[in-house]
Amino acid sequence: MPVLDRFDLHGRTAVVTGSTRGLGRAFARALAEAGANIVIVGRNAEAAALVKQELEAIGTECLAVLADVTSRADVERIARNAIQRFGRVDILVNNAGACIHKPALEVTDEEWRQVMDVNLDGVWIASQVFGRHMIESGGGTIVNIGSMSASIVNRPQWQPAYNASKAAVHHLTRSLAAEWAPHNVRVNALAPGYMHTDMSPIHEPRFQRYWIEDTPQQRAGEPDELGPAVVFLASDASSFMTGSVLTVDGGYSTF
């Protein structure tokens, strides 16, 4: 098979959680450009409609589902709707995320639970629901969006819940990969560095010294720079890869 054909996703269907903005929106577009049908998942109807319109303009078959990834009933509804529309789901991108910047002693139980509910429990629920479908259907790929924060401690802001949740996502990725490899289900993670998104106030002067100057490439990343990595992990281009964490951070974690 020619090398570029291994990245082709025509005929496959991808569910992307948190795809109404930021990184998720970029992931959905990248997968669409590679040929996949896209199931947009988010909580804002207007934002979901805009992404759907954007993807349909490039010829993509789309379905938008409003849902909360922390609700098993909602995730099961996503799966039912996606399977009813497209027949099966081949790719799951667990992207929905939350972050709270607070020192550990100031984090409330409610804030801790909020971050863990979305970042870890949401990944677990979706992986279990769609993993079962993929096993029954003969295979599939799951891409969990982790973070370089799984292996470093960010500064100058403190974010213990986020860091712990992403470390858990990376190890959950390995656990599911090992268990489901015999069923032809691959599970990998993408670990971004500092990116231009709503969750990362890159332009605030207090962060420049640590977030930008400490990055070897001396800049933040753009969401569309992660798109090719997601296509790689979701496609046959990474067919002999499972249980891995692909870090894309401009070199930040090399120090």
PyMOL commands that set and color helices and strands:
alter all, ss='L'
color gray80, all
select helices_A, chain A and resi 3-7+22-33+45-56+72-86+104-106+109-137+148-150+160-183+205-212+223-225+227-234+236-238+252-254
alter helices_A, ss='H'
color red, helices_A
select strands_A, chain A and resi 13-17+37-42+62-66+91-94+140-145+185-192+245-248
alter strands_A, ss='S'
color yellow, strands_A
deselect
rebuild
show_as cartoon
